[in-house]
Amino acid sequence: MKRTQTLEELRKSEDRAVWVDGKGWDDRWAAKQMGQEHYYINSVEEEKHIPRGEAEKFVKSLKGELLPVFILVSLYDYDKHCMVPAAVKMGFKTDDWYWAKEDAGVPGYARMVNLENGSVSYYRKGYSNYVRCVRREK
């Protein structure tokens, strides 16, 4: 899989998933609708297992940002107790935690989501979890 670094390349890529705010997951490019944000998540090649401080530098180097909690939890289907097809397609780990964009409200801690069971928690930023880059446009 080719690493896609620009938003334009990512829009054209078949190797990505798109979250359309207000609509949910869309595996193909959806026509932009006024006021909706599109979040593009690239392949597993843009994923690392690193501390939260390094995670922020990593996604910025790719001209992206960390995934917000609301998108991470959307990767898990709470009714079926498994990841949604878009998450499986993108190669997300089913047995580990992913750092979220949001801090925990406690100094030195940040939010994280477990895709094995959909739980949301927080932990020390010095601890290593997975991180995936996302690019957003309005």
C-alpha positions as a Markdown table, in Angstrom:
| # | Residue | x | y | z |
|---|---|---|---|---|
| 1 | Met | 0.0 | 0.0 | 0.0 |
| 2 | Lys | 1.2 | 3.4 | -0.9 |
| 3 | Arg | 1.5 | 6.0 | 1.9 |
| 4 | Thr | -0.8 | 8.9 | 0.9 |
| 5 | Gln | 0.3 | 12.1 | 2.4 |
| 6 | Thr | -1.9 | 14.8 | 0.8 |
| 7 | Leu | -5.6 | 15.3 | 1.3 |
| 8 | Glu | -6.1 | 15.4 | -2.5 |
| 9 | Glu | -4.3 | 12.0 | -2.9 |
| 10 | Leu | -6.3 | 10.5 | 0.0 |
| 11 | Arg | -9.6 | 11.7 | -1.5 |
| 12 | Lys | -8.8 | 9.7 | -4.7 |
| 13 | Ser | -7.4 | 6.7 | -2.9 |
| 14 | Glu | -9.3 | 3.4 | -2.7 |
| 15 | Asp | -7.2 | 2.6 | 0.4 |
| 16 | Arg | -9.1 | 4.7 | 2.9 |
| 17 | Ala | -12.3 | 5.2 | 4.8 |
| 18 | Val | -14.3 | 8.4 | 5.1 |
| 19 | Trp | -16.3 | 9.6 | 8.1 |
| 20 | Val | -19.0 | 12.1 | 7.0 |
| 21 | Asp | -20.0 | 14.1 | 10.1 |
| 22 | Gly | -23.8 | 13.6 | 10.6 |
| 23 | Lys | -23.9 | 10.6 | 8.3 |
| 24 | Gly | -21.5 | 8.0 | 9.5 |
| 25 | Trp | -19.0 | 5.8 | 7.7 |
| 26 | Asp | -18.8 | 5.9 | 3.9 |
| 27 | Asp | -16.2 | 3.6 | 2.1 |
| 28 | Arg | -16.4 | 5.7 | -1.0 |
| 29 | Trp | -16.0 | 9.4 | -1.6 |
| 30 | Ala | -19.3 | 11.1 | -0.7 |
| 31 | Ala | -20.4 | 14.3 | -2.3 |
| 32 | Lys | -19.6 | 17.2 | 0.1 |
| 33 | Gln | -22.7 | 18.6 | 1.7 |
| 34 | Met | -22.8 | 22.1 | 3.2 |
| 35 | Gly | -21.7 | 22.2 | 6.8 |
| 36 | Gln | -20.5 | 18.6 | 7.0 |
| 37 | Glu | -17.0 | 17.6 | 7.9 |
| 38 | His | -15.2 | 14.7 | 6.2 |
| 39 | Tyr | -12.5 | 12.8 | 8.1 |
| 40 | Tyr | -10.2 | 10.7 | 5.9 |
| 41 | Ile | -8.4 | 7.9 | 7.6 |
| 42 | Asn | -5.5 | 6.3 | 5.8 |
| 43 | Ser | -4.0 | 2.9 | 5.7 |
| 44 | Val | -2.2 | 1.0 | 8.5 |
| 45 | Glu | 1.1 | 2.3 | 7.2 |
| 46 | Glu | 0.2 | 5.6 | 9.0 |
| 47 | Glu | -0.2 | 3.8 | 12.3 |
| 48 | Lys | 2.3 | 3.6 | 15.2 |
| 49 | His | 2.5 | 2.3 | 18.8 |
| 50 | Ile | 4.0 | 5.3 | 20.6 |
| 51 | Pro | 3.5 | 7.6 | 23.7 |
| 52 | Arg | 0.9 | 10.4 | 23.3 |
| 53 | Gly | 3.5 | 13.2 | 23.1 |
| 54 | Glu | 5.2 | 11.5 | 20.2 |
| 55 | Ala | 1.8 | 10.7 | 18.6 |
| 56 | Glu | 1.0 | 14.4 | 18.2 |
| 57 | Lys | 4.3 | 15.0 | 16.5 |
| 58 | Phe | 3.8 | 11.9 | 14.3 |
| 59 | Val | 0.4 | 13.0 | 12.9 |
| 60 | Lys | 1.5 | 16.6 | 12.4 |
| 61 | Ser | 4.4 | 15.3 | 10.3 |
| 62 | Leu | 1.8 | 13.7 | 8.1 |
| 63 | Lys | -0.2 | 16.9 | 7.9 |
| 64 | Gly | -3.0 | 15.4 | 10.0 |
| 65 | Glu | -4.3 | 15.1 | 13.5 |
| 66 | Leu | -5.3 | 12.4 | 16.1 |
| 67 | Leu | -8.7 | 10.8 | 15.8 |
| 68 | Pro | -11.3 | 12.3 | 18.1 |
| 69 | Val | -13.1 | 10.0 | 20.6 |
| 70 | Phe | -16.4 | 10.2 | 18.7 |
| 71 | Ile | -14.8 | 8.7 | 15.6 |
| 72 | Leu | -12.8 | 6.0 | 17.5 |
| 73 | Val | -16.0 | 4.8 | 19.3 |
| 74 | Ser | -17.8 | 4.8 | 15.9 |
| 75 | Leu | -15.3 | 2.1 | 14.8 |
| 76 | Tyr | -17.0 | -0.3 | 17.2 |
| 77 | Asp | -20.5 | -1.7 | 16.8 |
| 78 | Tyr | -21.9 | -2.0 | 20.3 |
| 79 | Asp | -25.0 | -4.0 | 19.1 |
| 80 | Lys | -22.9 | -6.7 | 17.3 |
| 81 | His | -19.9 | -6.5 | 19.7 |
| 82 | Cys | -17.3 | -6.1 | 17.0 |
| 83 | Met | -15.6 | -3.5 | 14.8 |
| 84 | Val | -17.5 | -1.9 | 11.9 |
| 85 | Pro | -16.5 | -3.1 | 8.4 |
| 86 | Ala | -14.7 | 0.3 | 7.6 |
| 87 | Ala | -12.4 | -0.3 | 10.7 |
| 88 | Val | -11.7 | -3.9 | 9.6 |
| 89 | Lys | -10.9 | -2.7 | 6.1 |
| 90 | Met | -8.5 | -0.1 | 7.4 |
| 91 | Gly | -6.6 | -2.7 | 9.5 |
| 92 | Phe | -7.3 | -1.3 | 13.0 |
| 93 | Lys | -6.1 | -3.5 | 15.8 |
| 94 | Thr | -8.9 | -5.3 | 17.6 |
| 95 | Asp | -7.0 | -6.1 | 20.8 |
| 96 | Asp | -5.4 | -2.8 | 21.8 |
| 97 | Trp | -6.0 | 0.8 | 22.7 |
| 98 | Tyr | -5.8 | 3.9 | 20.4 |
| 99 | Trp | -4.9 | 7.4 | 21.6 |
| 100 | Ala | -7.6 | 10.0 | 21.1 |
| 101 | Lys | -7.2 | 13.7 | 20.3 |
| 102 | Glu | -8.8 | 14.8 | 23.6 |
| 103 | Asp | -6.9 | 15.2 | 26.9 |
| 104 | Ala | -8.5 | 13.6 | 30.0 |
| 105 | Gly | -8.9 | 16.7 | 32.1 |
| 106 | Val | -6.2 | 15.4 | 34.4 |
| 107 | Pro | -2.7 | 16.8 | 33.9 |
| 108 | Gly | -0.5 | 14.4 | 32.0 |
| 109 | Tyr | -3.3 | 12.1 | 31.0 |
| 110 | Ala | -5.2 | 11.6 | 27.7 |
| 111 | Arg | -8.3 | 9.8 | 26.4 |
| 112 | Met | -8.0 | 6.4 | 24.7 |
| 113 | Val | -10.4 | 3.9 | 23.1 |
| 114 | Asn | -10.2 | 0.1 | 23.1 |
| 115 | Leu | -11.5 | -1.4 | 19.9 |
| 116 | Glu | -11.8 | -4.9 | 21.4 |
| 117 | Asn | -14.8 | -3.9 | 23.4 |
| 118 | Gly | -15.5 | -0.2 | 22.6 |
| 119 | Ser | -14.5 | 1.1 | 26.1 |
| 120 | Val | -13.3 | 4.7 | 26.6 |
| 121 | Ser | -10.8 | 5.5 | 29.3 |
| 122 | Tyr | -7.7 | 7.6 | 30.0 |
| 123 | Tyr | -4.1 | 7.0 | 30.9 |
| 124 | Arg | -0.7 | 8.6 | 31.3 |
| 125 | Lys | 0.6 | 10.3 | 28.2 |
| 126 | Gly | 4.0 | 8.6 | 28.6 |
| 127 | Tyr | 2.4 | 5.2 | 28.0 |
| 128 | Ser | 2.5 | 3.7 | 24.4 |
| 129 | Asn | -0.8 | 3.1 | 22.6 |
| 130 | Tyr | -1.6 | 2.9 | 18.9 |
| 131 | Val | -2.2 | 6.1 | 17.0 |
| 132 | Arg | -3.7 | 6.7 | 13.5 |
| 133 | Cys | -3.5 | 9.8 | 11.4 |
| 134 | Val | -6.7 | 11.5 | 10.2 |
| 135 | Arg | -7.2 | 14.4 | 7.8 |
| 136 | Arg | -10.3 | 16.6 | 8.0 |
| 137 | Glu | -12.0 | 19.0 | 5.7 |
| 138 | Lys | -15.2 | 21.0 | 5.7 |
